[in-house]
Amino acid sequence: MGKKIKKKDVDAELLHSIYQLESEWKQIRSIMEHSVEASQIGRLQESLAQAKYIFLLKEARHRNLHALKLK
C-alpha cells in the first residue's frame, strides 16, 4: 500500500510552486520590458508563465490556502 499524502504537505508544495512561478514570470516580464525588440517566443514564454501562475493562484483559492496559515 502507498504512503498517504498529507494535505499540509501538498499545500506547502503548492505555495512553493506559486512563489517560484511568480518569480519566473516577473523575471521574464522584466527581460521583455528591457528588450529593444521583443521576440515572439519571449512573449509566448511570458504568457505561459503568467497562465501557470494564475492557475496555481486559483487552485490555492479553491483549496482555501493562505500563506500565513502554513507558517
Sine and cosine of phi, psi and omega as CSV:
sin_phi,cos_phi,sin_psi,cos_psi,sin_omega,cos_omega
0.00,0.00,0.58,-0.82,-0.04,-1.00
-0.98,0.20,0.30,-0.95,0.03,-1.00
-0.98,0.21,0.70,-0.71,-0.02,-1.00
-0.98,0.21,0.74,-0.67,-0.01,-1.00
-1.00,0.03,0.75,-0.66,-0.03,-1.00
-1.00,0.08,0.58,-0.81,0.01,-1.00
-0.86,0.51,-0.63,0.78,-0.02,-1.00
-0.88,0.47,-0.64,0.77,0.02,-1.00
-0.92,0.40,-0.68,0.74,0.02,-1.00
-0.91,0.42,-0.67,0.74,0.02,-1.00
-0.89,0.45,-0.66,0.75,0.02,-1.00
-0.90,0.43,-0.65,0.76,0.02,-1.00
-0.92,0.40,-0.64,0.77,0.04,-1.00
-0.89,0.46,-0.71,0.71,0.01,-1.00
-0.89,0.46,-0.67,0.75,0.05,-1.00
-0.88,0.48,-0.68,0.73,0.01,-1.00
-0.90,0.44,-0.62,0.79,0.02,-1.00
-0.89,0.46,-0.74,0.67,0.00,-1.00
-0.88,0.47,-0.65,0.76,-0.02,-1.00
-0.91,0.41,-0.71,0.71,0.00,-1.00
-0.93,0.37,-0.57,0.82,0.05,-1.00
-0.88,0.47,-0.69,0.72,0.02,-1.00
-0.89,0.46,-0.71,0.71,0.01,-1.00
-0.88,0.48,-0.71,0.70,-0.02,-1.00
-0.89,0.46,-0.71,0.70,-0.01,-1.00
-0.91,0.41,-0.58,0.82,0.03,-1.00
-0.91,0.41,-0.72,0.69,0.02,-1.00
-0.89,0.45,-0.67,0.74,0.00,-1.00
-0.88,0.47,-0.67,0.75,0.02,-1.00
-0.89,0.46,-0.68,0.73,0.03,-1.00
-0.88,0.47,-0.68,0.73,-0.02,-1.00
-0.92,0.39,-0.60,0.80,0.01,-1.00
-0.93,0.38,-0.56,0.83,-0.03,-1.00
-1.00,0.02,-0.10,1.00,-0.01,-1.00
-0.97,0.22,0.66,-0.75,0.02,-1.00
-0.94,0.35,-0.73,0.68,0.00,-1.00
-0.75,-0.67,0.99,-0.17,-0.05,-1.00
-0.93,0.37,0.71,-0.71,-0.01,-1.00
-1.00,0.07,0.32,-0.95,0.02,-1.00
-0.91,0.42,-0.62,0.79,0.00,-1.00
-0.91,0.42,-0.65,0.76,0.04,-1.00
-0.88,0.47,-0.67,0.74,0.03,-1.00
-0.90,0.44,-0.64,0.77,0.02,-1.00
-0.91,0.41,-0.65,0.76,0.03,-1.00
-0.89,0.45,-0.65,0.76,0.02,-1.00
-0.91,0.42,-0.70,0.72,0.01,-1.00
-0.89,0.45,-0.65,0.76,0.01,-1.00
-0.91,0.41,-0.70,0.71,0.02,-1.00
-0.89,0.45,-0.64,0.76,0.03,-1.00
-0.91,0.42,-0.68,0.73,0.00,-1.00
-0.89,0.46,-0.67,0.74,0.03,-1.00
-0.89,0.46,-0.69,0.72,-0.01,-1.00
-0.88,0.48,-0.73,0.68,-0.01,-1.00
-0.91,0.42,-0.63,0.78,0.04,-1.00
-0.87,0.49,-0.70,0.72,0.00,-1.00
-0.93,0.37,-0.56,0.83,0.08,-1.00
-0.89,0.45,-0.66,0.75,0.03,-1.00
-0.91,0.42,-0.63,0.77,0.03,-1.00
-0.90,0.43,-0.66,0.75,0.03,-1.00
-0.90,0.44,-0.65,0.76,0.03,-1.00
-0.91,0.42,-0.65,0.76,0.02,-1.00
-0.89,0.46,-0.60,0.80,0.00,-1.00
-1.00,0.09,0.00,1.00,-0.02,-1.00
0.85,0.53,0.73,0.69,-0.06,-1.00
-0.99,-0.12,0.75,-0.66,0.06,-1.00
-0.77,-0.64,0.63,-0.77,-0.06,-1.00
-0.89,0.46,-0.57,0.82,-0.04,-1.00
-0.96,0.29,-0.41,0.91,-0.01,-1.00
-0.94,0.33,-0.50,0.87,-0.07,-1.00
-0.99,0.17,-0.32,0.95,-0.06,-1.00
-1.00,0.06,0.00,0.00,0.00,0.00
